[in-house]
């Protein structure tokens, strides 16, 4: 990953299937079944993403097929019942579509999915055209990264850049995605920064930081003069 944050483009599925607004209900279900996906983007004639049809959009057809009439004869969930009458992608889809850019970080995509409680996001370029789809499982691919690869990036992009000629005194180990940093550094103020940067490396699960600053000089004996006659040196 060349020392740069992992981006959506690195992990997304590039070959995807999409719907036209006029796609029928049964056709949508069939495509979802064949492609084993839970949501499908809807494209206009120009290829722009105009909405998304998910399993949640299809369920009202089954859930409210009887109109969901209450005891007093009123429809209890009118919005859902109206959706139960929908038969095309244009009528079923959630619009506008929630999308993410190819150059968005995985952290951004993950936060967006968590906040909106969706499992898949269409990936859309600056031109509004569909580039791919990123799913929750795609975001987890980064954790398949080899430990040696992670350790090399931590050494090259963090340890060397922060501590320069003092890197020989710093040990970097990675086991199952957990990074351990140990040794003495020249500037104690950089320890917290090193741990935070290591945590942001793609594929890192956790960071154990055992770095410490340079040894402190022995304090001068209390009560002895620091200069002139009778002065002592450590």
C-alpha positions as CSV (number, residue, x, y, z in Angstrom):
1,X,0.0,0.0,0.0
2,X,3.1,2.2,-0.4
3,X,2.9,3.9,2.9
4,X,-0.4,5.7,2.1
5,X,-3.7,5.2,3.9
6,X,-5.8,2.4,2.3
7,X,-8.5,3.9,0.1
8,X,-11.9,2.6,-1.0
9,X,-10.4,2.1,-4.5
10,X,-7.9,-0.4,-3.0
11,X,-10.6,-2.8,-1.7
12,X,-13.8,-2.2,-3.6
13,X,-15.4,-4.6,-6.0
14,X,-14.9,-3.1,-9.5
15,X,-17.2,-5.5,-11.4
16,X,-20.7,-4.8,-10.3
17,X,-24.3,-5.2,-11.5
18,X,-26.7,-2.3,-11.6
19,X,-30.4,-1.7,-12.3
20,X,-32.2,0.6,-14.6
21,X,-35.1,2.6,-13.2
22,X,-37.7,0.4,-15.0
23,X,-36.4,-2.9,-13.7
24,X,-39.3,-5.0,-12.3
25,X,-39.7,-6.3,-8.8
26,X,-39.1,-10.0,-9.6
27,X,-36.2,-9.2,-11.8
28,X,-34.6,-7.3,-9.0
29,X,-35.0,-10.2,-6.6
30,X,-33.6,-12.6,-9.2
31,X,-30.5,-10.4,-9.7
32,X,-29.9,-10.1,-6.0
33,X,-30.1,-13.9,-5.7
34,X,-27.8,-14.6,-8.6
35,X,-25.1,-12.1,-7.5
36,X,-25.6,-12.8,-3.8
37,X,-25.9,-9.1,-2.9
38,X,-28.2,-7.3,-0.5
39,X,-28.4,-4.0,-2.5
40,X,-28.1,-2.8,-6.1
41,X,-27.4,0.7,-7.4
42,X,-29.9,2.2,-9.9
43,X,-28.4,4.1,-12.9
44,X,-30.0,6.6,-15.3
45,X,-29.4,6.5,-19.0
46,X,-26.2,8.5,-18.6
47,X,-24.8,6.0,-16.1
48,X,-25.2,8.2,-13.0
49,X,-26.2,6.7,-9.7
50,X,-29.7,7.9,-8.9
51,X,-30.7,5.5,-6.1
52,X,-30.2,2.2,-4.4
53,X,-32.6,-0.7,-4.0
54,X,-31.9,-2.9,-1.0
55,X,-33.5,-5.9,0.6
56,X,-35.1,-3.5,3.1
57,X,-36.8,-1.7,0.2
58,X,-38.3,-5.0,-1.0
59,X,-39.6,-6.3,2.3
60,X,-42.7,-4.1,2.6
61,X,-44.2,-6.1,-0.3
62,X,-44.3,-9.1,1.9
63,X,-44.7,-7.4,5.3
64,X,-47.6,-5.1,4.3
65,X,-49.2,-7.1,1.5
66,X,-52.5,-7.0,3.4
67,X,-52.4,-3.3,3.9
68,X,-51.7,-3.6,7.6
69,X,-55.1,-2.4,8.6
70,X,-55.7,-1.7,12.3
71,X,-58.7,-2.4,14.5
72,X,-60.2,1.0,13.6
73,X,-59.9,0.4,9.9
74,X,-56.9,2.8,9.4
75,X,-53.6,2.0,7.8
76,X,-51.0,1.9,10.5
77,X,-47.9,2.4,8.3
78,X,-49.0,4.3,5.2
79,X,-45.5,5.1,3.9
80,X,-44.5,1.4,4.1
81,X,-47.8,0.3,2.5
82,X,-47.3,2.7,-0.4
83,X,-43.9,1.1,-1.0
84,X,-45.5,-2.3,-0.9
85,X,-47.4,-1.3,-4.0
86,X,-44.1,-0.4,-5.9
87,X,-43.2,-2.6,-8.7
88,X,-40.2,-0.9,-10.4
89,X,-36.7,0.1,-9.3
90,X,-37.6,3.7,-9.6
91,X,-40.5,3.3,-7.2
92,X,-38.6,1.0,-4.8
93,X,-35.2,2.7,-4.6
94,X,-34.0,4.9,-1.8
95,X,-33.0,8.2,-3.3
96,X,-30.8,10.1,-3.4
97,X,-28.2,7.4,-3.2
98,X,-25.7,7.3,-0.4
99,X,-22.3,7.0,-2.1
100,X,-18.6,7.2,-1.4
101,X,-15.7,8.4,-3.5
102,X,-12.9,6.1,-4.7
103,X,-10.3,8.1,-2.9
104,X,-12.1,8.1,0.4
105,X,-10.3,6.4,3.2
106,X,-11.5,3.1,4.6
107,X,-12.1,4.8,8.0
108,X,-14.5,7.3,6.3
109,X,-16.4,4.5,4.5
110,X,-16.6,2.5,7.7
111,X,-18.0,5.5,9.7
112,X,-20.5,6.2,6.9
113,X,-21.8,2.6,6.9
114,X,-22.0,2.5,10.7
115,X,-23.8,5.8,10.9
116,X,-26.4,5.0,8.2
117,X,-26.6,1.2,9.0
118,X,-26.0,0.1,5.4
119,X,-24.0,-2.9,4.3
120,X,-22.9,-1.6,0.8
121,X,-22.1,1.7,-0.7
122,X,-21.9,2.6,-4.4
123,X,-18.5,4.1,-5.3
124,X,-19.0,7.1,-7.5
125,X,-16.4,9.3,-9.3
126,X,-16.4,13.1,-9.5
127,X,-18.3,12.7,-12.8
128,X,-21.1,10.9,-10.9
129,X,-20.5,7.6,-12.7
130,X,-20.4,4.3,-10.9
131,X,-16.9,3.0,-10.3
132,X,-17.7,0.0,-8.1
133,X,-19.3,-1.0,-4.8
134,X,-17.7,-1.3,-1.4
135,X,-19.1,-3.6,1.3
136,X,-18.4,-4.3,4.9
137,X,-16.5,-7.4,4.0
138,X,-14.4,-5.3,1.5
139,X,-13.4,-3.0,4.4
140,X,-12.2,-6.0,6.4
141,X,-9.8,-7.2,3.6
142,X,-7.1,-4.8,4.9
143,X,-6.8,-7.0,8.0
144,X,-5.6,-9.9,5.8
145,X,-2.3,-7.9,5.2
146,X,0.8,-9.9,6.2
147,X,2.6,-9.0,9.4
148,X,5.9,-8.5,7.7
149,X,4.4,-6.0,5.3
150,X,2.9,-4.1,8.2
151,X,6.2,-4.1,10.1
152,X,8.1,-2.8,7.0
153,X,5.7,0.1,6.6
154,X,5.9,1.0,10.3
155,X,9.7,1.1,10.2
156,X,9.9,3.0,6.9
157,X,7.1,5.5,7.2
158,X,7.0,6.1,11.0
159,X,10.2,5.0,12.8
160,X,12.7,6.3,10.2
161,X,10.8,9.5,9.5
162,X,10.3,10.4,13.2
163,X,13.6,9.2,14.7
164,X,16.0,9.3,11.8
165,X,19.5,8.1,12.9
166,X,18.2,6.6,16.2
167,X,16.2,3.9,14.5
168,X,18.7,1.1,15.4
169,X,17.6,1.4,19.0
170,X,13.9,0.9,18.2
171,X,12.4,-2.6,17.7
172,X,9.3,-3.1,15.6
173,X,7.4,-6.4,15.9
174,X,4.0,-7.4,14.4
175,X,2.0,-10.5,15.4
176,X,-1.5,-11.1,14.1
177,X,-1.8,-7.4,13.2
178,X,-0.7,-6.2,16.7
179,X,2.3,-3.8,16.5
180,X,4.8,-3.6,19.3
181,X,7.2,-0.7,19.5
182,X,10.1,-0.9,22.0
183,X,13.3,0.8,22.7
184,X,14.7,4.2,23.6
185,X,14.0,7.3,21.5
186,X,15.7,10.7,21.5
187,X,12.5,12.8,22.0
188,X,10.0,11.6,24.5
189,X,7.4,14.0,23.0
190,X,7.3,11.8,19.8
191,X,6.3,8.6,21.6
192,X,2.6,9.3,21.6
193,X,2.7,10.4,18.0
194,X,4.5,7.3,16.9
195,X,1.9,5.1,18.5
196,X,-0.9,7.0,17.0
197,X,0.6,6.9,13.5
198,X,1.2,3.1,13.8
199,X,-2.4,2.6,14.8
200,X,-3.4,4.3,11.5
201,X,-1.4,1.9,9.3
202,X,-3.7,-0.3,7.2
203,X,-4.1,-3.7,8.7
204,X,-3.1,-2.8,12.2
205,X,-5.3,-4.2,14.9
206,X,-3.7,-2.7,18.0
207,X,-0.5,-1.1,19.1
208,X,1.6,-1.9,22.2
209,X,3.9,1.0,22.8
210,X,6.9,0.3,25.1
211,X,9.1,3.2,23.9
212,X,10.9,5.3,26.4
213,X,12.9,8.4,26.4
214,X,16.7,8.8,26.8
215,X,18.3,7.9,30.2
216,X,18.2,10.8,32.6
217,X,21.5,12.2,34.0
218,X,22.2,11.6,37.6
219,X,21.0,14.4,39.8
220,X,23.7,16.4,41.5
221,X,24.1,15.6,45.2
222,X,21.8,17.9,47.2
223,X,23.6,20.7,49.0
224,X,26.9,20.6,47.0
225,X,28.0,23.6,45.0
226,X,27.5,23.5,41.2
227,X,30.6,25.6,40.4
228,X,33.8,27.0,41.9
229,X,35.8,25.4,44.7
230,X,34.5,22.2,46.0
231,X,32.3,21.5,43.0
232,X,31.8,17.9,41.9
233,X,30.9,16.3,38.6
234,X,28.8,13.2,38.1
